[in-house]
Amino acid sequence: MKKHIALTFDDGPNTDTTPRVLEKLKKYGIPAAFFLVGDNITPESAEVSRAAFGHGCELCSHSRTHTAMTELTAEEIRAETEFTDSKIKEITGEVPRFFRPPYIAVNNVMLDNIDKIFIAGIGAEDWLDEVTAEMRAEKILAQAKNGSIILLHDMRGNSRTVSALDLIIPALLNDGYEFLTVSELFTAEGVAPKRGIIYSNVLQTEIY
């Protein structure tokens, strides 16, 4: 039976790391999902995101400012998501389905005011310079399971994660995994995503 997994990237888009990530996706012929920070969407970086969308990638929300949203009011939370929704809709024609909370910090005010499915993921602390490309790959591969959502970062200058992709992707392909977008991953596993679950794997059932 085929195993399925989704590769996702936070904190873009930019004209430095995001294009290099997209090159790796094209090299291996796979899609991914990008969780965009609204304030990072400029006319130049929007073109990179448009190219990713054209490759079959999914564009999702990671707030406007990457603020810890547990400290915001309901009105501020809605403003954060509505801004990024509008920016992504300009690129794709669609409002994003999925939201990754900054710092994976969540409270009930956020759940009540963000009408999206919340996504976390299996990570490798790949925002830390001291974590080598090899260490990033090892951490991801040790955690990977059918239905997993991999959490990496395409923030500006994050070259070690770009390098780690040449270790992560071939290893998972060789292990029989098919790479999908987050939407495709839920569909492939026959799961209807539910509000109130913070998904690191689409097969999760525990409510926040």
C-alpha positions as CSV (number, residue, x, y, z in Angstrom):
1,M,0.0,0.0,0.0
2,K,1.4,3.4,-1.0
3,K,2.5,5.7,1.8
4,H,1.7,9.4,1.6
5,I,3.4,12.4,3.1
6,A,3.3,16.2,2.7
7,L,6.3,18.6,2.6
8,T,5.6,22.1,3.9
9,F,7.6,25.3,4.3
10,D,7.1,28.2,6.6
11,D,8.0,31.9,6.7
12,G,8.3,32.7,3.0
13,P,7.9,33.8,0.4
14,N,11.2,35.5,-0.6
15,T,13.4,35.7,-3.6
16,D,16.3,34.0,-2.0
17,T,15.5,30.6,-0.4
18,T,12.0,30.0,-1.8
19,P,13.2,29.7,-5.4
20,R,15.9,27.3,-4.3
21,V,13.3,25.2,-2.6
22,L,11.1,25.2,-5.7
23,E,14.1,24.1,-7.8
24,K,14.5,21.0,-5.5
25,L,10.7,20.2,-5.8
26,K,11.0,20.5,-9.6
27,K,14.2,18.3,-9.6
28,Y,12.3,15.5,-7.9
29,G,8.9,16.1,-9.6
30,I,7.0,16.6,-6.3
31,P,4.7,19.2,-4.9
32,A,4.7,20.8,-1.4
33,A,2.7,23.4,0.6
34,F,4.0,26.8,1.4
35,F,2.7,28.6,4.6
36,L,3.1,32.2,3.7
37,V,3.6,35.2,6.0
38,G,1.5,38.0,4.6
39,D,4.0,40.8,5.1
40,N,6.5,38.8,3.1
41,I,4.4,38.8,0.0
42,T,5.8,41.5,-2.2
43,P,5.3,41.9,-6.0
44,E,8.7,40.1,-6.4
45,S,8.1,37.3,-4.0
46,A,4.5,36.9,-5.2
47,E,5.9,35.8,-8.5
48,V,7.9,33.1,-6.8
49,S,4.7,31.9,-5.0
50,R,2.8,32.0,-8.3
51,A,5.5,29.8,-9.9
52,A,5.2,27.3,-7.0
53,F,1.4,27.3,-7.4
54,G,1.9,26.7,-11.1
55,H,4.1,23.7,-10.2
56,G,1.2,22.2,-8.3
57,C,2.1,23.5,-4.8
58,E,-0.5,24.6,-2.3
59,L,-0.3,28.1,-0.7
60,C,-1.5,28.3,2.9
61,S,-1.6,31.0,5.6
62,H,1.0,31.6,8.4
63,S,-0.5,34.9,9.6
64,R,0.4,38.4,8.5
65,T,3.2,39.3,10.9
66,H,4.3,36.0,12.5
67,T,3.2,37.4,15.9
68,A,2.4,35.1,18.8
69,M,-1.4,35.2,18.1
70,T,-2.3,33.9,21.6
71,E,-1.5,37.4,22.8
72,L,-3.8,39.2,20.3
73,T,-7.5,40.2,20.5
74,A,-10.2,38.5,18.4
75,E,-10.2,41.5,16.1
76,E,-6.4,41.5,15.7
77,I,-6.5,37.8,15.0
78,R,-9.0,38.2,12.2
79,A,-7.0,41.1,10.7
80,E,-3.9,38.9,10.6
81,T,-5.6,36.1,8.7
82,E,-7.8,38.3,6.5
83,F,-4.8,40.2,5.2
84,T,-2.9,37.1,4.3
85,D,-6.0,35.4,2.8
86,S,-6.4,38.4,0.5
87,K,-2.8,38.3,-0.6
88,I,-2.9,34.6,-1.3
89,K,-6.2,34.9,-3.2
90,E,-4.6,37.5,-5.5
91,I,-2.1,34.7,-6.5
92,T,-4.2,31.6,-6.6
93,G,-7.8,32.9,-7.0
94,E,-8.7,31.0,-3.8
95,V,-8.8,31.6,-0.1
96,P,-6.4,29.2,1.7
97,R,-7.9,26.3,3.5
98,F,-5.1,25.7,6.0
99,F,-3.5,27.8,8.7
100,R,-0.3,27.2,10.6
101,P,-0.1,29.2,13.9
102,P,3.1,31.1,14.5
103,Y,5.2,29.2,17.0
104,I,2.4,26.5,17.0
105,A,0.8,28.6,19.8
106,V,-2.9,28.2,19.9
107,N,-5.8,29.2,22.1
108,N,-9.6,29.1,22.0
109,V,-9.8,32.7,20.8
110,M,-7.8,31.7,17.7
111,L,-9.9,28.6,17.1
112,D,-13.1,30.7,17.4
113,N,-11.9,33.4,15.0
114,I,-9.9,31.6,12.3
115,D,-12.2,29.6,10.1
116,K,-9.5,27.2,8.8
117,I,-8.0,23.8,9.5
118,F,-4.9,24.2,11.8
119,I,-1.7,22.5,10.8
120,A,1.4,21.8,12.9
121,G,3.9,19.2,11.6
122,I,6.9,17.1,12.4
123,G,10.0,19.4,12.5
124,A,13.7,19.5,12.8
125,E,14.4,22.9,14.5
126,D,15.7,24.0,11.0
127,W,15.6,27.7,11.9
128,L,18.7,27.1,14.1
129,D,22.1,27.6,12.4
130,E,23.7,24.9,14.6
131,V,21.4,22.2,13.2
132,T,23.3,20.9,10.2
133,A,21.6,19.7,7.0
134,E,22.4,16.1,7.9
135,M,20.9,16.6,11.4
136,R,17.7,18.1,9.9
137,A,17.4,15.2,7.5
138,E,17.9,12.6,10.3
139,K,15.3,14.2,12.5
140,I,12.7,14.3,9.8
141,L,13.4,10.8,8.6
142,A,13.2,9.4,12.1
143,Q,9.7,10.9,12.6
144,A,8.2,10.2,9.2
145,K,5.0,8.1,9.1
146,N,2.2,7.6,6.6
147,G,0.1,10.7,6.8
148,S,2.8,12.9,8.2
149,I,3.1,16.7,7.5
150,I,6.7,17.7,7.5
151,L,7.4,21.2,8.8
152,L,10.5,23.0,7.4
153,H,11.3,26.7,6.7
154,D,12.1,28.6,3.5
155,M,13.0,31.7,5.4
156,R,15.7,33.9,3.8
157,G,19.2,32.5,4.0
158,N,18.1,29.0,5.2
159,S,20.5,27.2,2.8
160,R,20.9,24.2,5.2
161,T,17.3,23.2,4.7
162,V,17.7,23.5,1.0
163,S,20.6,21.1,1.2
164,A,18.7,18.8,3.5
165,L,16.1,18.3,0.9
166,D,18.6,16.3,-1.2
167,L,18.7,13.9,1.7
168,I,15.1,13.9,2.8
169,I,13.3,13.6,-0.5
170,P,15.2,10.7,-2.1
171,A,15.2,8.7,1.2
172,L,11.4,9.0,1.5
173,L,10.9,8.3,-2.2
174,N,13.0,5.2,-1.9
175,D,11.0,4.2,1.2
176,G,7.8,4.2,-0.9
177,Y,6.4,7.6,0.0
178,E,4.3,9.7,-2.4
179,F,4.6,13.4,-1.8
180,L,1.3,15.4,-1.8
181,T,0.0,18.8,-0.9
182,V,-1.8,19.0,2.4
183,S,-5.2,19.0,0.7
184,E,-4.2,15.9,-1.4
185,L,-2.8,14.2,1.7
186,F,-6.2,14.4,3.5
187,T,-8.0,13.2,0.4
188,A,-5.5,10.3,-0.2
189,E,-6.1,9.1,3.4
190,G,-9.8,9.5,3.1
191,V,-9.9,12.0,6.0
192,A,-12.3,15.0,6.2
193,P,-10.2,17.5,8.2
194,K,-11.9,18.9,11.3
195,R,-11.8,22.2,13.1
196,G,-10.2,22.0,16.5
197,I,-7.5,19.4,15.6
198,I,-4.0,20.7,15.2
199,Y,-2.7,18.3,12.6
200,S,0.9,17.0,12.4
201,N,-0.5,13.8,10.8
202,V,-3.8,13.7,8.9
203,L,-4.8,10.6,10.8
204,Q,-4.9,12.4,14.1
205,T,-8.2,12.4,15.9
206,E,-7.5,14.2,19.2
207,I,-9.3,17.6,19.6
208,Y,-7.3,20.6,20.9
